[in-house]
Amino acid sequence: MAVSDPLGITAQGLQTLRRKNKRLDYEALAQVIGQYNIAEIVVGYPLRMSGATGTHAFGPSPWTAAATTGAKPPIANPICVPTVMRDAAHGC
């Protein structure tokens, strides 16, 4: 995980979130969101130069897909922060 500066120019690395279970994962994420006053979650989604999905893109998790499309998530999501999927190389 990383957080950006207030202008969105640089990023500062944070600890890696080690998955345990959904409840503990959300609690850990909520703690980081509160500590750093997070306004948006950006999930990496690597694309090829052509714009096609890259080989390292695993596809969105059910929660990420729901968060980015507005669909109802398959599990309760206590994290009420906008989520987007973005490719770093394409800047989108």
C-alpha positions, 0 to 999 in steps of 0.5 A: 500500500502507499499514500500520495501527498496532498497534491497527488504528485508523489507516493509514500510506501506503507506496510503490506496488508497481509490478507487474513479474512474479510473482517480483519482485512476490512478492519486493517484497511479502515485503520489506514483510511482513518489514519491518513484521511484517505479520499480514494482507493486506487487499485493497480490494473496493469495494461499492455501498451495497446490498452489491452489487459496485461498478463499481470492483471488478475481481474478485479476482485468481486469487491473491487468490481462492485466498488468501481461499477456501483454493483452490490458487493457479494459481501458487506463492505464497511469501507465507504471510500471511492475505489478506482482501477488504474494502470500506472503507465497509461495514467488512467 
